[in-house]
């Protein structure tokens, strides 16, 4: 029997596993693919955004330790200012470097890894998960643990245990659109910057501050609004979106393009996911053709990569002891049981697919430097004694989840949940009975900002 079993090896699950192990717990991490990092290393999701709220770095601890290690090996330039106008900073990284570094961190912490294994059932009775059943190529096996951390992204453990979950927008259950990110190479970054400098009307988010483009160590840009509108009218682009969004990686001439948009799909329904994968690839080629023919600097671009699975912004979530709300986010409520903080805005890609609502200068907007807080109670349920959820599937309403779903904050939540799981397992206590001050003390000891 393990002390802690973490289900899912994305950024949140990885941080949870390392944090729990550093509390003295024996930890196993179960991952369905053959590598760590989740969407960051699988789907071309990047850069990470954002570790900051204004000038304050609010995501630290194990998540930032990963970035420092990547920087030391030349796998990341670190936190650099954002040129898209979305947020404060972005953190480019090498996906292959992150895979390697996460495995090194797991080995150093003493975490056991189990790849190519999918959780297919749980043994749940008397408000306790006794074990999970995982399926691999040689059949099923049972894994017992004192504590379980659900870092699946889709709240799989809670769902399999029959606990209450939510999905999508409260009014109709619709989720944010999915996106097939893709990477291109052979981009002439200087020519891209030249066009931006001479066509300010295409880039309303820059708000005429073109100095960001020339000063940026790595280019992140959202724009080409007129170019995209024209392509949509002529049928070259078959989906609705307001801008083209792309990010320079740590490699010269390589960009991640985050523009495709698949709507009316349930992220937990295999048939919908199948349709999304097919549409996502079709849209990716449409965008590539537009870039090559209409966007200066992309004339010689080549498609290098599409992810092995579609990018999902939100799906099933725990109905927890506390539901984090948009009001909590914009009011910056400081909870007694805060285990993580963030500064990324409420960023809703409309389920209808027509726009991206960043809530600037509205009732749901954040002021510059606002820091919001994520409570421990949003990671647990009143109805199960040994389950902690982390990452995008914690207990939050639709708008709040749109802020806390991004990778740095998911990592910080994972750190908090992992420490809690480690403390509960080592001390043989229920998740509801943890000493919050002890939890926060250990988080601070591990470098977290709370």
N, C-alpha and C positions, 0 to 999 in steps of 0.2 A: 504494500500500500504506500502511495505517495502522500506527502503532506499537501501539495498543491498540484492540480492538473490544469494547465492552461489550454484552452481550445482555440486555436487560431494563431498563426505566426506572423500577422501583420505588425505594424509599428506598435499598436497598443498591446497586443499579446506579448510581443518581445520585451517591452519595457516592464510589463507585469511579471513575466517569468524571472527576469534578472533581479527585479526589486524583491520579489518573494524569496529568492535564493539568498540574497544578501541579508535577509532577516533570519537565516538559519534553517529555512525549510528545504525539504527535498522536493524537487520540481520536475515535472515532465511537461513538455510542450508538444501538442499534437497538431500537425499541419497537413492539409490535404495535398499540397504541392511538394516539390523537392527542394525548396529554398525558403528563406525568410524574407520579410519585408512587405508582404501583401501587395497592395496595388502600387506602392512606391517602386517596387522592383519588378513587378509582373506586367503592369498595364501602361507603363510610360507616364505614370502620374508624377508630376513634378513641375516646378520646384516645390519644396515644403514651404508653406506659408500660413501663418506667420508666428515666429517665436516672440514677437514683441507687441506691446501696447504703447504706441507713441515711442518715446525714447527708453522705455523700461523693458528689459527682457523678462517676460513672465513665464516662459517655458524654459526650465533649466533642468537640473537633476540628471537622471539617466538619459533622457532624450537628448539633452544638449551634450552630454558626454559622448554619445554616438557621433554627433557632428564634429566635435573636437578631434576624435579619433580619425574620422574621414579626412579632416583637414590635414592632420599630421602625415597622412599617407598620400596626399595629393588628390583625394577623391572628392573634395568639395572646396569651394572658395570661402565657405562660411556664410554668415548672414550678411546680405548686401541689400541696399535700398531698392524698393520696388518701383519699377517704371511703368507699371500698368495703370496705376491709380486705384487699384483695388485695396491695397493694404500697406503696411509699413515696411516690411522686409520680406525678401524671399531667400530661400536657401537651396541653391542648385546642388546636385550630387551625382555621383556615378552609381547607377543602379547595380552594376556588377560589384563595385567596391563595397556598397552597402550590404549586399548578400554576404560577402566574405567577412566583413567586420562584425555583423550581427552574430554570425556563427562563432567567431573568436570570442565575443563577449559572452555568449552562452557557455562556451567551454570553460572560460575563466570563472564564471559564476557557479559552475557545476550543474547546469541545467541539462537534463536528458532530452534529446530530440527524437521525435517519431514522425518521420515524413510519410507521404503517400498513404495517409490514413484519414478516413472520414468518419466522424461521429454519426451513428445511425440510430442510436437509442440510448435511453437513460433508465437506470433503476431508481425510482423516486417513491419514497413512502415516508409517512409521518413527518413531512416537511423537510426531508433530508434526501439529497442525491447521494446514493451509496456508490454508484459506479456509472461509467459510460461504456457503451459498446461501440467499438470502432471497426470499420471494415477496411481491409487491405486485400491485395491480390491473392493472399493465401487464406482468406476467410475472415471471420470475425474474432475479436478478442475483447475481453473485459478488462477495464482499467479502473481500479479502486483508488480513491483519494479522500482525504479528510475535507479538503476545500476544492472548489472548482471555480475557475475564472472563464467566463464566456467572452472571448475576444473574436467570435466568429464573424462579426459585422452584421449578422442577421438574427441575433438573439436565439441561436439554434437550441442551446441547452434549455433555456426557459420554455421555448415552444415545445420541445420534446417531452418536458416534464409536465406539460399541461398548465403552466403558469400563464397569467394574463399578460398579453402583449398588445401593442398598437402598431399600426402601419400607415404611413403617409399622412396627408392633410386631414385634419379632424373632420372637416365638412363632408368629404367625399372619399377619403382613403387613397387619393392619388399621390404618387411619389414624384420626387423631382426627376427630370429626364436623366437617362443614362448617356454616357459619352464613351466613344471609342477613340482614345488618344492614339496618336501615331507620331513616330520620329522620322524626320527627314535629314539628309546630309547634303553637303555641297552647297550650302547657302552662303552667299556673299554678304556678311553682316554689315560691312561698311556701306554697301549699296542700299541695304535695307534702311540703315540709319539716315542716309542721304535723302531717301524718299520721304521719310517721316519728317525730317527737318523742313522740307519744301512743300508739304501737304498737310498743314496743321488741321484743316477742316475734316480730314479723315480720322482724326484721333481725339474726339471730344474729351476723353478721360484725362488727357494730358493737361487740359485747361491752360493751353498756351505755354506751359513750362517745358520748353523743349530742351533745356539744359540737362534734364534728367537723362535724356537719350544719349547725349554726348559724354556724360559723366559715368554712365552705368558700366560697371565691370562685366556684367552679363545683361543682355537685353531681354526684357519681358514687356510685351506690348499687346494691347487690346485695341483694335481699331479697324481701319479699312472699311468703314461703315458704308460709304457710297459704293465702293467696289462690290461689296457683298450684296447690297440692295439691288444693284444692276444685275448681278448674276442670278439672284432669286427671281427677278422679273422675267429674265430670259429662259429660265428653267435649267440653267447650268448647276444651280444649287437647289436641291429638292426639299430642303427643310428650313424651318424658320429659326432664325437667330439674329441678334442685332449687331454682332461684330465678329471678327476673326481674332483668335487669341492664341499666341504662341510664346514660347519661353526658350531662351538659349540655354543649353546644357553646359556641363564642364568641358565639353569637347568643341574645338573650333569648327564652325560651320554646321553644327548639329542643333536642331531645334525640336522641341516637343510641341505639337499642335493640338490644342484643346478646343475644338470647335464643333464637332459633330453633336447631334442631339436626337435622341430616340425617346419619344413620348408614349404615353398610354401603355406602359409595360410594368408588370408586377415583378420586382426583383427576386421574389421567392417562387415564381412559377416557371418551371423549365421551358415550357412552350414560349412564354414571353421572352425569356432570356435568349432562346434560340433565334427568335425573330430579331431581337436587338443586336445580336452578334452579326447577323447577315446584313442588316440595315447599316450598322456601324461601319463595317468594312466598305460598303457601297458609298456611304457618305464620305469616308476618308479619302477615297479615290477622287470623288468630286472636288473636295477641297484642295487636294494636291494639284489637280489639273488647273483649278482657278489660280492657285499660287504660282504655278509655273508660267501661266500665260498672262497674268494680270498684275502680279506683285513683283516689283523691282527687287532684285537680289535673289529671287527664287527660280530664275530661269533654268538653272542646271540642277535643281533639287531632285533628289531621288528618295523614294520611299524606302526607309531602312527597316521599319518595324511597326507592327500593330500588336497590341497586347494579346495574350492567350485567353483573356476574358474581358468582357465589357466593364467599364468603370461605373460604379454604383455610388450615388450620393447618400442615399438613405433607404431603408427598407423596414424590417420588423424591429421594434424596440420594446424593452421591458416596461411594464407598468409597475413602477417602483414605489418605494416608500415615500418618495417625493418626486413630483414632476417639475423639472426645471422649465421655466416659461420665458417668453420673450421679455416680459416685464422685468423678470429677474436679471436678464442680460442687460437691458438698456438702463436699468436703475442701479446696476453694479452692486446688487445685494451681497453683502459679505456674510456668508453663513458661518455659524459656529463650527460646522463640520466640513469646511472647505478642504478639498484635497487636490485641487488643480485650478489654474487661472487661465484666462485667455484674453485676446484683444482683437481677434478676427471678427469682422462685421457679420450681421445677419445677411447671408448670401443665398437667396432663393432663386434657383433656376425654375421658372414657372412650369408647373406640370403640363400646361397647355403648349409650352414650347416657344412662346412668342418673345420672351424677354428674360433678363436676369435682373432681379430686384436687389440692389445693394442697400436700399433704405438709407440713402443719403438725404439729410435735411428733412426727415419725416419723423413721425412718432416712434418709429422703430430704429432710429439711427443712433449710433454711438458718437460721442464727442471725441476729439483727438486725445489719445492717451487713456481713454476709459479702460478700466480693468474689471472684467467680470469674473465670477467665482462659480465653481462647480461643487456641489455638496456630495458628501459620501452617501447620503440617503438616496441619491439618484442612481447609485450603482447597485442597490440591493432591493429585495422585495420583502414585505412582511411575511410572505408565505413560504419561504425556504430559508433554512438555517445556514447553509454552507455554499451559497452561490453569490458571486460578485460579477457583474457585467462591466465591461470597459469598452472604450472606443465609441463609435458612432451609434451603437445600439443601447446606450443608457437611457434612463427615463427622462424624456424631455418632450415638449410639444414641438409641433412642426417647425415653427419659426426659430426656437432656441436650438434645435438640432442642426439647423442650417448654419449656425455660427460655430458650434463646437465639433462639427464633423471633420474638420481638416486635420491633417496628419500631425502637426506639432501638438495640438491640443489633445488629440486622441492619444498621443504618446504620454502626455502629462497625466491624463486620466488613467491610462494603463499603469503608470508608475504608482499613482495613489491606490488603485485597486490591488496591485501586486503587493504593496507593503501591507495593506489590510489583510489580504489572504495569508501572507506569511505570518503575521502576528496571530491571527485567529487559529491557524493550524498548529503553530508551535505551542500556543497556550491552551489549545483544545477548547475554544469558545465559539459561540455562534456569531455570525456576522453582525447581528443586531446588538450584541453585548460588548463590542469592542470599546475600549477606552479611547475616546476621540483625541484626547490630549496626548496619549501615548502614540497614536497613529500619526498625528501631526508632528510630534517631536521626532519620530523616526524618519518621516518624509523630509523634514528640514535637515536632519543628519545626512541624508542621502542627496542633499543639494537642491531639493525642490523649492520653488517659489510658491508660497501659499499665503 
